[in-house]
């Protein structure tokens, strides 16, 4: 089996994991708060790697990949709890960008 998964498969995998527990998904506002928390942790890690505020020696070694994974997990939990398929939601947004914002930025194939 390949390690490549669709968004739908990943959502099902998270749902199976959460489904093992009586508590199930956290309430909506708590999921939103957890997403905000994970985004803050990702932001902090990006700041440590690319910004001027470097990590203290006492701080644990997290990575941008790990923090992005944490944020994505909570995002998938949020989508699942709301009955939203992320693949469909993402395709709607891509279509919106392809139409509404099609001339917003300079294309690579345009001459300057």
Biopython code that builds the backbone (N, CA, C, O; Angstrom):
import numpy as np
from Bio.PDB.StructureBuilder import StructureBuilder

atoms = [
    (1, "UNK", "N", (0.831, -1.183, 0.000)),
    (1, "UNK", "CA", (0.000, 0.000, 0.000)),
    (1, "UNK", "C", (0.876, 1.247, 0.000)),
    (1, "UNK", "O", (1.871, 1.317, 0.721)),
    (2, "UNK", "N", (0.505, 2.211, -0.798)),
    (2, "UNK", "CA", (1.245, 3.452, -0.925)),
    (2, "UNK", "C", (1.022, 4.339, 0.300)),
    (2, "UNK", "O", (0.017, 4.202, 0.997)),
    (3, "UNK", "N", (1.957, 5.242, 0.555)),
    (3, "UNK", "CA", (1.813, 6.203, 1.643)),
    (3, "UNK", "C", (1.087, 7.458, 1.192)),
    (3, "UNK", "O", (1.008, 8.429, 1.944)),
    (4, "UNK", "N", (0.556, 7.453, -0.025)),
    (4, "UNK", "CA", (-0.186, 8.601, -0.521)),
    (4, "UNK", "C", (-1.665, 8.405, -0.205)),
    (4, "UNK", "O", (-2.250, 7.373, -0.531)),
    (5, "UNK", "N", (-2.257, 9.406, 0.431)),
    (5, "UNK", "CA", (-3.653, 9.319, 0.829)),
    (5, "UNK", "C", (-4.423, 10.500, 0.270)),
    (5, "UNK", "O", (-3.868, 11.586, 0.099)),
    (6, "UNK", "N", (-5.682, 10.295, -0.010)),
    (6, "UNK", "CA", (-6.545, 11.397, -0.392)),
    (6, "UNK", "C", (-6.967, 12.124, 0.877)),
    (6, "UNK", "O", (-6.834, 11.596, 1.982)),
    (7, "UNK", "N", (-7.475, 13.333, 0.710)),
    (7, "UNK", "CA", (-8.001, 14.055, 1.868)),
    (7, "UNK", "C", (-9.150, 13.280, 2.497)),
    (7, "UNK", "O", (-9.275, 13.231, 3.720)),
    (8, "UNK", "N", (-9.986, 12.675, 1.664)),
    (8, "UNK", "CA", (-11.107, 11.905, 2.190)),
    (8, "UNK", "C", (-10.605, 10.737, 3.038)),
    (8, "UNK", "O", (-11.165, 10.457, 4.097)),
    (9, "UNK", "N", (-9.555, 10.054, 2.581)),
    (9, "UNK", "CA", (-8.999, 8.939, 3.350)),
    (9, "UNK", "C", (-8.426, 9.431, 4.676)),
    (9, "UNK", "O", (-8.603, 8.786, 5.710)),
    (10, "UNK", "N", (-7.743, 10.569, 4.646)),
    (10, "UNK", "CA", (-7.181, 11.123, 5.877)),
    (10, "UNK", "C", (-8.288, 11.511, 6.853)),
    (10, "UNK", "O", (-8.162, 11.293, 8.058)),
    (11, "UNK", "N", (-9.370, 12.084, 6.334)),
    (11, "UNK", "CA", (-10.493, 12.432, 7.209)),
    (11, "UNK", "C", (-11.095, 11.179, 7.825)),
    (11, "UNK", "O", (-11.459, 11.179, 9.001)),
    (12, "UNK", "N", (-11.204, 10.108, 7.040)),
    (12, "UNK", "CA", (-11.739, 8.846, 7.563)),
    (12, "UNK", "C", (-10.815, 8.266, 8.626)),
    (12, "UNK", "O", (-11.277, 7.738, 9.637)),
    (13, "UNK", "N", (-9.507, 8.366, 8.394)),
    (13, "UNK", "CA", (-8.523, 7.846, 9.352)),
    (13, "UNK", "C", (-8.625, 8.589, 10.692)),
    (13, "UNK", "O", (-8.600, 7.967, 11.753)),
    (14, "UNK", "N", (-8.738, 9.907, 10.635)),
    (14, "UNK", "CA", (-8.888, 10.695, 11.852)),
    (14, "UNK", "C", (-10.210, 10.347, 12.527)),
    (14, "UNK", "O", (-10.268, 10.224, 13.750)),
    (15, "UNK", "N", (-11.267, 10.187, 11.741)),
    (15, "UNK", "CA", (-12.581, 9.854, 12.298)),
    (15, "UNK", "C", (-12.542, 8.501, 13.007)),
    (15, "UNK", "O", (-13.154, 8.338, 14.062)),
    (16, "UNK", "N", (-11.837, 7.547, 12.443)),
    (16, "UNK", "CA", (-11.701, 6.233, 13.093)),
    (16, "UNK", "C", (-10.948, 6.369, 14.410)),
    (16, "UNK", "O", (-11.309, 5.741, 15.405)),
    (17, "UNK", "N", (-9.906, 7.185, 14.415)),
    (17, "UNK", "CA", (-9.147, 7.393, 15.641)),
    (17, "UNK", "C", (-10.030, 8.026, 16.714)),
    (17, "UNK", "O", (-10.106, 7.520, 17.834)),
    (18, "UNK", "N", (-10.692, 9.122, 16.378)),
    (18, "UNK", "CA", (-11.540, 9.822, 17.338)),
    (18, "UNK", "C", (-12.707, 8.936, 17.776)),
    (18, "UNK", "O", (-13.141, 9.001, 18.926)),
    (19, "UNK", "N", (-13.206, 8.123, 16.873)),
    (19, "UNK", "CA", (-14.345, 7.252, 17.156)),
    (19, "UNK", "C", (-14.082, 6.189, 18.212)),
    (19, "UNK", "O", (-15.022, 5.565, 18.703)),
    (20, "UNK", "N", (-12.827, 5.974, 18.569)),
    (20, "UNK", "CA", (-12.476, 4.998, 19.606)),
    (20, "UNK", "C", (-12.866, 5.472, 21.000)),
    (20, "UNK", "O", (-12.946, 4.676, 21.936)),
    (21, "UNK", "N", (-13.110, 6.778, 21.131)),
    (21, "UNK", "CA", (-13.287, 7.371, 22.444)),
    (21, "UNK", "C", (-14.709, 7.866, 22.634)),
    (21, "UNK", "O", (-15.314, 8.424, 21.718)),
    (22, "UNK", "N", (-15.236, 7.656, 23.829)),
    (22, "UNK", "CA", (-16.604, 8.063, 24.148)),
    (22, "UNK", "C", (-16.799, 9.569, 23.973)),
    (22, "UNK", "O", (-17.873, 10.018, 23.570)),
    (23, "UNK", "N", (-15.760, 10.344, 24.276)),
    (23, "UNK", "CA", (-15.870, 11.799, 24.212)),
    (23, "UNK", "C", (-16.074, 12.302, 22.784)),
    (23, "UNK", "O", (-16.717, 13.331, 22.577)),
    (24, "UNK", "N", (-15.536, 11.588, 21.804)),
    (24, "UNK", "CA", (-15.661, 12.031, 20.413)),
    (24, "UNK", "C", (-14.945, 13.340, 20.168)),
    (24, "UNK", "O", (-13.964, 13.668, 20.836)),
    (25, "UNK", "N", (-15.451, 14.082, 19.198)),
    (25, "UNK", "CA", (-14.840, 15.365, 18.864)),
    (25, "UNK", "C", (-15.141, 16.388, 19.951)),
    (25, "UNK", "O", (-16.190, 16.348, 20.594)),
    (26, "UNK", "N", (-14.198, 17.305, 20.141)),
    (26, "UNK", "CA", (-14.424, 18.404, 21.071)),
    (26, "UNK", "C", (-15.535, 19.292, 20.525)),
    (26, "UNK", "O", (-15.809, 19.268, 19.325)),
    (27, "UNK", "N", (-16.176, 20.073, 21.385)),
    (27, "UNK", "CA", (-17.185, 21.028, 20.903)),
    (27, "UNK", "C", (-16.556, 22.032, 19.924)),
    (27, "UNK", "O", (-15.345, 22.251, 19.933)),
    (28, "UNK", "N", (-17.389, 22.625, 19.097)),
    (28, "UNK", "CA", (-16.936, 23.514, 18.018)),
    (28, "UNK", "C", (-16.005, 24.617, 18.500)),
    (28, "UNK", "O", (-14.933, 24.816, 17.928)),
    (29, "UNK", "N", (-16.403, 25.337, 19.547)),
    (29, "UNK", "CA", (-15.562, 26.444, 20.005)),
    (29, "UNK", "C", (-14.232, 25.951, 20.550)),
    (29, "UNK", "O", (-13.218, 26.635, 20.407)),
    (30, "UNK", "N", (-14.215, 24.788, 21.167)),
    (30, "UNK", "CA", (-12.950, 24.259, 21.667)),
    (30, "UNK", "C", (-12.047, 23.839, 20.508)),
    (30, "UNK", "O", (-10.833, 24.036, 20.567)),
    (31, "UNK", "N", (-12.622, 23.270, 19.471)),
    (31, "UNK", "CA", (-11.820, 22.928, 18.288)),
    (31, "UNK", "C", (-11.230, 24.187, 17.659)),
    (31, "UNK", "O", (-10.075, 24.194, 17.231)),
    (32, "UNK", "N", (-12.022, 25.242, 17.607)),
    (32, "UNK", "CA", (-11.526, 26.501, 17.059)),
    (32, "UNK", "C", (-10.396, 27.050, 17.930)),
    (32, "UNK", "O", (-9.390, 27.535, 17.412)),
    (33, "UNK", "N", (-10.560, 26.974, 19.239)),
    (33, "UNK", "CA", (-9.505, 27.428, 20.145)),
    (33, "UNK", "C", (-8.243, 26.581, 19.965)),
    (33, "UNK", "O", (-7.130, 27.105, 20.002)),
    (34, "UNK", "N", (-8.417, 25.283, 19.774)),
    (34, "UNK", "CA", (-7.256, 24.414, 19.576)),
    (34, "UNK", "C", (-6.561, 24.709, 18.248)),
    (34, "UNK", "O", (-5.336, 24.635, 18.152)),
    (35, "UNK", "N", (-7.350, 25.045, 17.221)),
    (35, "UNK", "CA", (-6.740, 25.436, 15.946)),
    (35, "UNK", "C", (-5.915, 26.703, 16.131)),
    (35, "UNK", "O", (-4.800, 26.809, 15.620)),
    (36, "UNK", "N", (-6.474, 27.663, 16.866)),
    (36, "UNK", "CA", (-5.745, 28.908, 17.126)),
    (36, "UNK", "C", (-4.452, 28.633, 17.883)),
    (36, "UNK", "O", (-3.410, 29.218, 17.587)),
    (37, "UNK", "N", (-4.530, 27.744, 18.857)),
    (37, "UNK", "CA", (-3.345, 27.379, 19.634)),
    (37, "UNK", "C", (-2.278, 26.750, 18.735)),
    (37, "UNK", "O", (-1.101, 27.101, 18.818)),
    (38, "UNK", "N", (-2.697, 25.823, 17.882)),
    (38, "UNK", "CA", (-1.737, 25.158, 16.990)),
    (38, "UNK", "C", (-1.154, 26.142, 15.976)),
    (38, "UNK", "O", (0.024, 26.054, 15.632)),
    (39, "UNK", "N", (-1.972, 27.075, 15.501)),
    (39, "UNK", "CA", (-1.461, 28.096, 14.586)),
    (39, "UNK", "C", (-0.419, 28.957, 15.285)),
    (39, "UNK", "O", (0.591, 29.325, 14.685)),
    (40, "UNK", "N", (-0.660, 29.279, 16.554)),
    (40, "UNK", "CA", (0.316, 30.033, 17.328)),
    (40, "UNK", "C", (1.629, 29.279, 17.485)),
    (40, "UNK", "O", (2.706, 29.868, 17.400)),
    (41, "UNK", "N", (1.534, 27.975, 17.712)),
    (41, "UNK", "CA", (2.748, 27.164, 17.846)),
    (41, "UNK", "C", (3.496, 27.081, 16.518)),
    (41, "UNK", "O", (4.726, 27.100, 16.501)),
    (42, "UNK", "N", (2.773, 26.990, 15.417)),
    (42, "UNK", "CA", (3.408, 26.998, 14.094)),
    (42, "UNK", "C", (4.083, 28.344, 13.855)),
    (42, "UNK", "O", (5.215, 28.405, 13.376)),
    (43, "UNK", "N", (3.382, 29.416, 14.191)),
    (43, "UNK", "CA", (3.929, 30.761, 14.023)),
    (43, "UNK", "C", (5.215, 30.932, 14.822)),
    (43, "UNK", "O", (6.195, 31.497, 14.337)),
    (44, "UNK", "N", (5.192, 30.440, 16.035)),
    (44, "UNK", "CA", (6.382, 30.536, 16.895)),
    (44, "UNK", "C", (7.557, 29.764, 16.285)),
    (44, "UNK", "O", (8.694, 30.237, 16.303)),
    (45, "UNK", "N", (7.279, 28.600, 15.759)),
    (45, "UNK", "CA", (8.343, 27.793, 15.156)),
    (45, "UNK", "C", (8.906, 28.467, 13.904)),
    (45, "UNK", "O", (10.117, 28.453, 13.684)),
    (46, "UNK", "N", (8.029, 29.059, 13.080)),
    (46, "UNK", "CA", (8.493, 29.790, 11.896)),
    (46, "UNK", "C", (9.361, 30.969, 12.330)),
    (46, "UNK", "O", (10.382, 31.256, 11.706)),
    (47, "UNK", "N", (8.957, 31.639, 13.384)),
    (47, "UNK", "CA", (9.738, 32.764, 13.908)),
    (47, "UNK", "C", (11.122, 32.300, 14.359)),
    (47, "UNK", "O", (12.115, 32.990, 14.128)),
    (48, "UNK", "N", (11.188, 31.141, 14.999)),
    (48, "UNK", "CA", (12.479, 30.614, 15.450)),
    (48, "UNK", "C", (13.391, 30.282, 14.270)),
    (48, "UNK", "O", (14.601, 30.504, 14.329)),
    (49, "UNK", "N", (12.808, 29.755, 13.211)),
    (49, "UNK", "CA", (13.614, 29.331, 12.064)),
    (49, "UNK", "C", (13.974, 30.508, 11.158)),
    (49, "UNK", "O", (15.120, 30.626, 10.724)),
    (50, "UNK", "N", (13.007, 31.378, 10.872)),
    (50, "UNK", "CA", (13.215, 32.425, 9.878)),
    (50, "UNK", "C", (13.279, 33.842, 10.448)),
    (50, "UNK", "O", (13.755, 34.758, 9.777)),
    (51, "UNK", "N", (12.814, 34.024, 11.654)),
    (51, "UNK", "CA", (12.768, 35.364, 12.235)),
    (51, "UNK", "C", (13.981, 35.667, 13.088)),
    (51, "UNK", "O", (14.943, 34.901, 13.135)),
    (52, "UNK", "N", (13.911, 36.786, 13.750)),
    (52, "UNK", "CA", (15.021, 37.224, 14.582)),
    (52, "UNK", "C", (14.960, 36.666, 15.993)),
    (52, "UNK", "O", (15.964, 36.654, 16.705)),
    (53, "UNK", "N", (13.780, 36.203, 16.401)),
    (53, "UNK", "CA", (13.628, 35.670, 17.759)),
    (53, "UNK", "C", (13.985, 34.177, 17.752)),
    (53, "UNK", "O", (13.180, 33.338, 17.348)),
    (54, "UNK", "N", (15.165, 33.872, 18.190)),
    (54, "UNK", "CA", (15.632, 32.487, 18.175)),
    (54, "UNK", "C", (15.178, 31.755, 19.429)),
    (54, "UNK", "O", (14.834, 32.365, 20.441)),
    (55, "UNK", "N", (15.187, 30.452, 19.336)),
    (55, "UNK", "CA", (14.712, 29.584, 20.409)),
    (55, "UNK", "C", (15.667, 29.615, 21.602)),
    (55, "UNK", "O", (16.886, 29.657, 21.436)),
    (56, "UNK", "N", (15.093, 29.592, 22.805)),
    (56, "UNK", "CA", (15.891, 29.475, 24.020)),
    (56, "UNK", "C", (16.384, 28.031, 24.133)),
    (56, "UNK", "O", (15.763, 27.113, 23.597)),
    (57, "UNK", "N", (17.484, 27.841, 24.823)),
    (57, "UNK", "CA", (18.010, 26.485, 24.992)),
    (57, "UNK", "C", (17.056, 25.610, 25.788)),
    (57, "UNK", "O", (17.069, 24.387, 25.644)),
    (58, "UNK", "N", (16.235, 26.221, 26.621)),
    (58, "UNK", "CA", (15.301, 25.453, 27.445)),
    (58, "UNK", "C", (14.051, 25.009, 26.671)),
    (58, "UNK", "O", (13.277, 24.191, 27.166)),
    (59, "UNK", "N", (13.856, 25.542, 25.468)),
    (59, "UNK", "CA", (12.664, 25.201, 24.675)),
    (59, "UNK", "C", (12.885, 23.908, 23.903)),
    (59, "UNK", "O", (13.990, 23.615, 23.446)),
    (60, "UNK", "N", (11.811, 23.147, 23.769)),
    (60, "UNK", "CA", (11.915, 21.861, 23.076)),
    (60, "UNK", "C", (12.128, 22.057, 21.583)),
    (60, "UNK", "O", (11.795, 23.098, 21.016)),
    (61, "UNK", "N", (12.692, 21.028, 20.963)),
    (61, "UNK", "CA", (12.957, 21.059, 19.526)),
    (61, "UNK", "C", (11.745, 20.556, 18.758)),
    (61, "UNK", "O", (11.608, 19.357, 18.516)),
    (62, "UNK", "N", (10.877, 21.465, 18.381)),
    (62, "UNK", "CA", (9.778, 21.129, 17.494)),
    (62, "UNK", "C", (10.186, 21.533, 16.087)),
    (62, "UNK", "O", (11.180, 22.234, 15.904)),
    (63, "UNK", "N", (9.438, 21.103, 15.114)),
    (63, "UNK", "CA", (9.750, 21.471, 13.746)),
    (63, "UNK", "C", (8.520, 22.085, 13.105)),
    (63, "UNK", "O", (7.396, 21.890, 13.568)),
    (64, "UNK", "N", (8.747, 22.825, 12.041)),
    (64, "UNK", "CA", (7.640, 23.387, 11.286)),
    (64, "UNK", "C", (6.747, 22.261, 10.792)),
    (64, "UNK", "O", (5.522, 22.386, 10.820)),
    (65, "UNK", "N", (7.338, 21.172, 10.343)),
    (65, "UNK", "CA", (6.556, 20.030, 9.863)),
    (65, "UNK", "C", (5.656, 19.469, 10.963)),
    (65, "UNK", "O", (4.483, 19.182, 10.721)),
    (66, "UNK", "N", (6.198, 19.314, 12.162)),
    (66, "UNK", "CA", (5.419, 18.778, 13.275)),
    (66, "UNK", "C", (4.269, 19.716, 13.644)),
    (66, "UNK", "O", (3.141, 19.272, 13.859)),
    (67, "UNK", "N", (4.562, 21.006, 13.713)),
    (67, "UNK", "CA", (3.526, 21.975, 14.078)),
    (67, "UNK", "C", (2.457, 22.084, 12.993)),
    (67, "UNK", "O", (1.275, 22.238, 13.299)),
    (68, "UNK", "N", (2.865, 22.005, 11.733)),
    (68, "UNK", "CA", (1.894, 22.020, 10.638)),
    (68, "UNK", "C", (1.024, 20.769, 10.688)),
    (68, "UNK", "O", (-0.176, 20.836, 10.425)),
    (69, "UNK", "N", (1.620, 19.637, 11.022)),
    (69, "UNK", "CA", (0.859, 18.398, 11.182)),
    (69, "UNK", "C", (-0.160, 18.501, 12.305)),
    (69, "UNK", "O", (-1.290, 18.034, 12.163)),
    (70, "UNK", "N", (0.230, 19.110, 13.424)),
    (70, "UNK", "CA", (-0.698, 19.303, 14.544)),
    (70, "UNK", "C", (-1.878, 20.183, 14.126)),
    (70, "UNK", "O", (-3.032, 19.886, 14.434)),
    (71, "UNK", "N", (-1.565, 21.272, 13.419)),
    (71, "UNK", "CA", (-2.615, 22.177, 12.951)),
    (71, "UNK", "C", (-3.547, 21.460, 11.977)),
    (71, "UNK", "O", (-4.765, 21.619, 12.051)),
    (72, "UNK", "N", (-2.983, 20.679, 11.073)),
    (72, "UNK", "CA", (-3.782, 19.954, 10.086)),
    (72, "UNK", "C", (-4.684, 18.926, 10.765)),
    (72, "UNK", "O", (-5.838, 18.757, 10.372)),
    (73, "UNK", "N", (-4.166, 18.243, 11.778)),
    (73, "UNK", "CA", (-4.981, 17.262, 12.508)),
    (73, "UNK", "C", (-6.211, 17.926, 13.116)),
    (73, "UNK", "O", (-7.323, 17.413, 12.995)),
    (74, "UNK", "N", (-6.009, 19.073, 13.771)),
    (74, "UNK", "CA", (-7.139, 19.762, 14.394)),
    (74, "UNK", "C", (-8.080, 20.301, 13.321)),
    (74, "UNK", "O", (-9.295, 20.303, 13.519)),
    (75, "UNK", "N", (-7.550, 20.757, 12.196)),
    (75, "UNK", "CA", (-8.388, 21.207, 11.087)),
    (75, "UNK", "C", (-9.262, 20.070, 10.568)),
    (75, "UNK", "O", (-10.448, 20.267, 10.302)),
    (76, "UNK", "N", (-8.680, 18.884, 10.425)),
    (76, "UNK", "CA", (-9.442, 17.716, 9.981)),
    (76, "UNK", "C", (-10.510, 17.367, 11.019)),
    (76, "UNK", "O", (-11.641, 17.045, 10.656)),
    (77, "UNK", "N", (-10.162, 17.428, 12.296)),
    (77, "UNK", "CA", (-11.160, 17.185, 13.348)),
    (77, "UNK", "C", (-12.309, 18.174, 13.237)),
    (77, "UNK", "O", (-13.474, 17.792, 13.350)),
    (78, "UNK", "N", (-11.989, 19.444, 13.016)),
    (78, "UNK", "CA", (-13.007, 20.473, 12.894)),
    (78, "UNK", "C", (-13.917, 20.180, 11.700)),
    (78, "UNK", "O", (-15.141, 20.240, 11.819)),
    (79, "UNK", "N", (-13.321, 19.865, 10.557)),
    (79, "UNK", "CA", (-14.099, 19.560, 9.355)),
    (79, "UNK", "C", (-14.985, 18.342, 9.587)),
    (79, "UNK", "O", (-16.166, 18.356, 9.238)),
    (80, "UNK", "N", (-14.425, 17.299, 10.170)),
    (80, "UNK", "CA", (-15.211, 16.092, 10.435)),
    (80, "UNK", "C", (-16.385, 16.382, 11.356)),
    (80, "UNK", "O", (-17.501, 15.925, 11.112)),
    (81, "UNK", "N", (-16.134, 17.139, 12.408)),
    (81, "UNK", "CA", (-17.192, 17.456, 13.364)),
    (81, "UNK", "C", (-18.315, 18.266, 12.709)),
    (81, "UNK", "O", (-19.466, 18.206, 13.140)),
    (82, "UNK", "N", (-17.968, 19.021, 11.665)),
    (82, "UNK", "CA", (-18.944, 19.844, 10.959)),
    (82, "UNK", "C", (-19.541, 19.127, 9.748)),
    (82, "UNK", "O", (-20.428, 19.662, 9.084)),
    (83, "UNK", "N", (-19.052, 17.910, 9.459)),
    (83, "UNK", "CA", (-19.540, 17.170, 8.296)),
    (83, "UNK", "C", (-19.081, 17.772, 6.971)),
    (83, "UNK", "O", (-19.790, 17.695, 5.967)),
    (84, "UNK", "N", (-17.898, 18.369, 6.975)),
    (84, "UNK", "CA", (-17.346, 19.017, 5.783)),
    (84, "UNK", "C", (-16.270, 18.138, 5.176)),
    (84, "UNK", "O", (-15.359, 17.683, 5.868)),
    (85, "UNK", "N", (-16.383, 17.905, 3.880)),
    (85, "UNK", "CA", (-15.325, 17.189, 3.154)),
    (85, "UNK", "C", (-14.297, 18.210, 2.695)),
    (85, "UNK", "O", (-14.600, 19.110, 1.911)),
    (86, "UNK", "N", (-13.079, 18.057, 3.194)),
    (86, "UNK", "CA", (-12.040, 19.031, 2.887)),
    (86, "UNK", "C", (-11.674, 19.051, 1.408)),
    (86, "UNK", "O", (-11.331, 20.109, 0.880)),
    (87, "UNK", "N", (-11.738, 17.914, 0.731)),
    (87, "UNK", "CA", (-11.405, 17.907, -0.692)),
    (87, "UNK", "C", (-12.389, 18.769, -1.476)),
    (87, "UNK", "O", (-11.991, 19.518, -2.368)),
    (88, "UNK", "N", (-13.667, 18.663, -1.145)),
    (88, "UNK", "CA", (-14.674, 19.475, -1.828)),
    (88, "UNK", "C", (-14.533, 20.951, -1.473)),
    (88, "UNK", "O", (-14.650, 21.815, -2.342)),
    (89, "UNK", "N", (-14.283, 21.239, -0.201)),
    (89, "UNK", "CA", (-14.111, 22.627, 0.238)),
    (89, "UNK", "C", (-12.903, 23.265, -0.454)),
    (89, "UNK", "O", (-12.972, 24.410, -0.900)),
    (90, "UNK", "N", (-11.807, 22.523, -0.539)),
    (90, "UNK", "CA", (-10.599, 23.051, -1.171)),
    (90, "UNK", "C", (-10.814, 23.288, -2.663)),
    (90, "UNK", "O", (-10.368, 24.304, -3.198)),
    (91, "UNK", "N", (-11.488, 22.369, -3.336)),
    (91, "UNK", "CA", (-11.750, 22.550, -4.764)),
    (91, "UNK", "C", (-12.624, 23.779, -5.022)),
    (91, "UNK", "O", (-12.429, 24.473, -6.019)),
    (92, "UNK", "N", (-13.579, 24.055, -4.139)),
    (92, "UNK", "CA", (-14.402, 25.270, -4.271)),
    (92, "UNK", "C", (-13.540, 26.521, -4.163)),
    (92, "UNK", "O", (-13.728, 27.481, -4.910)),
    (93, "UNK", "N", (-12.597, 26.503, -3.233)),
    (93, "UNK", "CA", (-11.729, 27.670, -3.048)),
    (93, "UNK", "C", (-10.798, 27.832, -4.248)),
    (93, "UNK", "O", (-10.575, 28.951, -4.710)),
    (94, "UNK", "N", (-10.258, 26.735, -4.750)),
    (94, "UNK", "CA", (-9.388, 26.804, -5.934)),
    (94, "UNK", "C", (-10.159, 27.389, -7.114)),
    (94, "UNK", "O", (-9.637, 28.235, -7.840)),
    (95, "UNK", "N", (-11.394, 26.943, -7.306)),
    (95, "UNK", "CA", (-12.227, 27.467, -8.399)),
    (95, "UNK", "C", (-12.441, 28.967, -8.224)),
    (95, "UNK", "O", (-12.389, 29.724, -9.193)),
    (96, "UNK", "N", (-12.683, 29.395, -6.984)),
    (96, "UNK", "CA", (-12.872, 30.814, -6.700)),
    (96, "UNK", "C", (-11.617, 31.602, -7.067)),
    (96, "UNK", "O", (-11.714, 32.667, -7.676)),
    (97, "UNK", "N", (-10.443, 31.092, -6.702)),
    (97, "UNK", "CA", (-9.203, 31.772, -7.042)),
    (97, "UNK", "C", (-8.974, 31.784, -8.549)),
    (97, "UNK", "O", (-8.487, 32.771, -9.100)),
    (98, "UNK", "N", (-9.323, 30.691, -9.211)),
    (98, "UNK", "CA", (-9.125, 30.613, -10.661)),
    (98, "UNK", "C", (-10.037, 31.569, -11.422)),
    (98, "UNK", "O", (-9.714, 31.953, -12.546)),
    (99, "UNK", "N", (-11.148, 31.954, -10.849)),
    (99, "UNK", "CA", (-12.065, 32.873, -11.535)),
    (99, "UNK", "C", (-11.914, 34.288, -10.980)),
    (99, "UNK", "O", (-11.531, 35.193, -11.721)),
    (100, "UNK", "N", (-12.199, 34.495, -9.726)),
    (100, "UNK", "CA", (-12.193, 35.829, -9.137)),
    (100, "UNK", "C", (-10.810, 36.471, -9.163)),
    (100, "UNK", "O", (-10.685, 37.665, -9.433)),
    (101, "UNK", "N", (-9.777, 35.688, -8.886)),
    (101, "UNK", "CA", (-8.429, 36.238, -8.750)),
    (101, "UNK", "C", (-7.505, 35.868, -9.912)),
    (101, "UNK", "O", (-6.282, 35.926, -9.779)),
    (102, "UNK", "N", (-8.087, 35.491, -11.041)),
    (102, "UNK", "CA", (-7.246, 34.994, -12.148)),
    (102, "UNK", "C", (-6.266, 36.043, -12.680)),
    (102, "UNK", "O", (-5.214, 35.686, -13.209)),
    (103, "UNK", "N", (-6.593, 37.312, -12.550)),
    (103, "UNK", "CA", (-5.709, 38.369, -13.048)),
    (103, "UNK", "C", (-5.071, 39.186, -11.926)),
    (103, "UNK", "O", (-4.539, 40.271, -12.161)),
    (104, "UNK", "N", (-5.128, 38.669, -10.739)),
    (104, "UNK", "CA", (-4.644, 39.426, -9.582)),
    (104, "UNK", "C", (-3.116, 39.495, -9.507)),
    (104, "UNK", "O", (-2.557, 40.513, -9.097)),
    (105, "UNK", "N", (-2.457, 38.432, -9.897)),
    (105, "UNK", "CA", (-0.998, 38.367, -9.815)),
    (105, "UNK", "C", (-0.394, 38.200, -11.200)),
    (105, "UNK", "O", (-1.086, 37.830, -12.149)),
    (106, "UNK", "N", (0.899, 38.475, -11.311)),
    (106, "UNK", "CA", (1.612, 38.366, -12.573)),
    (106, "UNK", "C", (1.935, 36.912, -12.858)),
    (106, "UNK", "O", (2.594, 36.248, -12.057)),
    (107, "UNK", "N", (1.479, 36.422, -13.983)),
    (107, "UNK", "CA", (1.742, 35.036, -14.369)),
    (107, "UNK", "C", (3.198, 34.881, -14.794)),
    (107, "UNK", "O", (3.803, 35.819, -15.312)),
    (108, "UNK", "N", (3.747, 33.712, -14.575)),
    (108, "UNK", "CA", (5.138, 33.441, -14.941)),
    (108, "UNK", "C", (5.348, 33.519, -16.451)),
    (108, "UNK", "O", (6.424, 33.905, -16.910)),
    (109, "UNK", "N", (4.328, 33.154, -17.221)),
    (109, "UNK", "CA", (4.479, 33.139, -18.673)),
    (109, "UNK", "C", (4.291, 34.515, -19.312)),
    (109, "UNK", "O", (4.430, 34.640, -20.528)),
    (110, "UNK", "N", (3.976, 35.557, -18.522)),
    (110, "UNK", "CA", (3.839, 36.919, -19.044)),
    (110, "UNK", "C", (5.204, 37.593, -19.087)),
    (110, "UNK", "O", (6.044, 37.385, -18.212)),
    (111, "UNK", "N", (5.404, 38.388, -20.101)),
    (111, "UNK", "CA", (6.654, 39.151, -20.207)),
    (111, "UNK", "C", (6.526, 40.411, -19.371)),
    (111, "UNK", "O", (5.464, 41.031, -19.308)),
    (112, "UNK", "N", (7.610, 40.772, -18.740)),
    (112, "UNK", "CA", (7.607, 41.966, -17.881)),
    (112, "UNK", "C", (8.125, 43.158, -18.652)),
    (112, "UNK", "O", (8.202, 44.259, -18.107)),
]
sb = StructureBuilder()
sb.init_structure("model")
sb.init_model(0)
sb.init_chain("A")
sb.init_seg("    ")
for serial, (resi, resn, name, xyz) in enumerate(atoms, 1):
    if name == "N":
        sb.init_residue(resn, " ", resi, " ")
    sb.init_atom(name, np.array(xyz, "f"), 0.0, 1.0, " ", f" {name:<3s}", serial, name[0])
structure = sb.get_structure()
